[in-house]
Every structure is written in structure tokens, then in C-alpha cells.
């Protein structure tokens, strides 16, 4: 799953998603289904308390090299240096910000985060392991 077949130098053209962290199964990294106070993994059957769910980065990008366009998804802790925190901590910061602001509509915090990610990634060239 983590073996790199080759390297691709490409520039980020756009961000394809606005949700950069997701609740992830600790066993298989699949997205967890959160039900009020519980979670479960549809792939491996893992269950637990929602407050104990771990989070993982998932960044979907449209990139271009000199010849082609590609849609890629970057997962996991390799994004920690770009965000400056782990996915767990970013999720906690987002939740705390939304609680402190009393904002029931999380659209403004999501929009601010998307703008920050676009500023950091769009137009920049990276080497991707594919």
C-alpha cells in the first residue's frame, strides 16, 4: 500500500475537496461512520466510542506535469509538515474554534481553511510518489 512505484514532479492546479481530515479506522485507515457517540468501520468491523476516533489527512488534488493532468489523493502524516499539526490536532482546533465562536454553521471556518490550503498548495511544484 505504501510502496512508491515512481516519482512525479508536478504543480498543483486545484484542490478537489474541502474536507482535509476524516475519522479513520486505526486498523485499516478506512473512513469511520460516526453515530452520535459511537463509530464503526464498514470495512473491517472495528467499533468504539466516537470521542476516541482518530483522524487522518486526505487531500485531493488536480496536478499537472509538462504533459498531462492528474487527479491524486495524498493521505496521512506526510501532510503534517504542510499543515503544521497532525490531523488529530487540526480536527480538535476546528472543533474548538467552532464551539468558541458559537457558530452553528461551520461554513465560515471551512471556507477560511480552504483558502489557506489553496494559498499553500496551488501553483506550487512538488514531487509526488506514485
C-alpha positions as CSV (number, residue, x, y, z in Angstrom):
1,X,0.0,0.0,0.0
2,X,2.9,2.4,0.8
3,X,5.3,1.3,-2.0
4,X,6.3,4.0,-4.3
5,X,6.4,2.9,-8.0
6,X,7.8,6.2,-9.3
7,X,8.2,9.9,-8.7
8,X,6.3,12.6,-10.5
9,X,7.3,16.3,-10.4
10,X,4.1,18.3,-10.9
11,X,2.4,21.6,-10.0
12,X,-0.9,21.8,-8.0
13,X,-3.7,23.2,-10.2
14,X,-6.6,23.0,-7.8
15,X,-7.8,21.5,-4.5
16,X,-10.6,19.0,-5.2
17,X,-12.1,18.7,-1.7
18,X,-12.9,21.0,1.2
19,X,-12.6,18.4,4.0
20,X,-9.0,17.7,4.7
21,X,-9.3,15.4,7.7
22,X,-11.5,12.4,8.2
23,X,-12.2,10.0,11.0
24,X,-10.1,7.0,10.2
25,X,-10.1,3.4,11.4
26,X,-6.9,2.6,13.2
27,X,-6.8,-0.9,11.7
28,X,-7.4,-0.3,8.0
29,X,-7.4,3.6,7.6
30,X,-10.9,3.5,6.0
31,X,-13.4,6.3,6.8
32,X,-15.3,5.6,10.0
33,X,-19.1,6.1,10.3
34,X,-19.8,8.2,13.3
35,X,-23.2,7.7,15.0
36,X,-23.8,10.1,17.9
37,X,-21.4,8.6,20.5
38,X,-20.1,5.5,18.6
39,X,-18.1,4.8,15.5
40,X,-17.8,1.8,13.3
41,X,-15.7,0.8,10.3
42,X,-17.7,-0.7,7.4
43,X,-14.5,-2.3,6.0
44,X,-13.1,-4.2,9.0
45,X,-15.9,-4.0,11.6
46,X,-13.9,-2.1,14.2
47,X,-16.2,-0.2,16.6
48,X,-15.6,2.2,19.5
49,X,-16.5,5.5,21.2
50,X,-16.8,8.5,18.8
51,X,-14.6,10.6,21.2
52,X,-11.8,8.0,20.6
53,X,-11.9,8.2,16.8
54,X,-8.6,9.1,15.3
55,X,-8.3,11.5,12.3
56,X,-6.2,11.3,9.2
57,X,-5.4,13.7,6.4
58,X,-6.9,13.3,2.9
59,X,-6.1,15.9,0.3
60,X,-7.4,15.5,-3.2
61,X,-5.5,17.5,-5.8
62,X,-5.5,18.2,-9.5
63,X,-1.9,18.4,-10.6
64,X,-0.1,18.9,-13.9
65,X,3.3,18.0,-15.2
66,X,4.6,19.3,-18.5
67,X,2.4,16.9,-20.5
68,X,-0.6,15.7,-18.5
69,X,-3.2,16.4,-15.8
70,X,-3.7,14.0,-13.0
71,X,-6.2,13.7,-10.1
72,X,-4.3,12.4,-7.0
73,X,-5.1,11.9,-3.3
74,X,-2.5,12.4,-0.7
75,X,-3.1,10.6,2.6
76,X,-1.7,10.6,6.1
77,X,1.1,12.0,8.1
78,X,3.2,13.1,5.1
79,X,0.9,16.2,5.2
80,X,1.8,17.1,8.9
81,X,4.7,19.4,7.9
82,X,2.4,21.3,5.5
83,X,-0.4,21.8,8.0
84,X,2.0,22.3,10.9
85,X,-0.1,19.9,13.1
86,X,-1.3,16.3,13.0
87,X,-4.7,15.6,11.5
88,X,-5.9,14.8,15.1
89,X,-4.9,18.3,16.3
90,X,-6.3,20.1,13.3
91,X,-9.7,18.4,13.8
92,X,-9.5,19.4,17.5
93,X,-8.7,23.0,16.6
94,X,-11.5,23.2,14.1
95,X,-14.0,21.8,16.7
96,X,-12.7,24.2,19.4
97,X,-12.9,27.2,17.1
98,X,-16.5,26.3,16.1
99,X,-17.5,25.9,19.7
100,X,-15.8,29.1,20.9
101,X,-17.3,31.2,18.0
102,X,-20.8,29.7,18.8
103,X,-21.1,29.3,15.1
104,X,-23.7,26.6,14.3
105,X,-22.9,27.0,10.6
106,X,-19.3,25.8,10.1
107,X,-19.1,27.2,6.6
108,X,-17.0,30.2,7.5
109,X,-14.3,28.2,9.2
110,X,-14.3,25.7,6.4
111,X,-14.0,28.5,3.8
112,X,-11.1,30.0,5.7
113,X,-9.3,26.7,5.9
114,X,-9.8,26.0,2.2
115,X,-8.4,29.4,1.3
116,X,-5.3,28.8,3.5
117,X,-4.8,25.4,1.9
118,X,-5.2,26.8,-1.6
119,X,-2.7,29.5,-0.9
120,X,-0.2,27.0,0.4
121,X,-0.6,24.5,-2.5
122,X,-1.9,25.9,-5.7
123,X,0.8,26.9,-8.1
124,X,3.5,25.2,-6.1
125,X,5.6,22.3,-7.6
126,X,6.0,19.1,-5.6
127,X,7.5,15.7,-6.1
128,X,4.8,13.0,-5.7
129,X,5.4,9.4,-5.0
130,X,3.0,7.4,-7.1
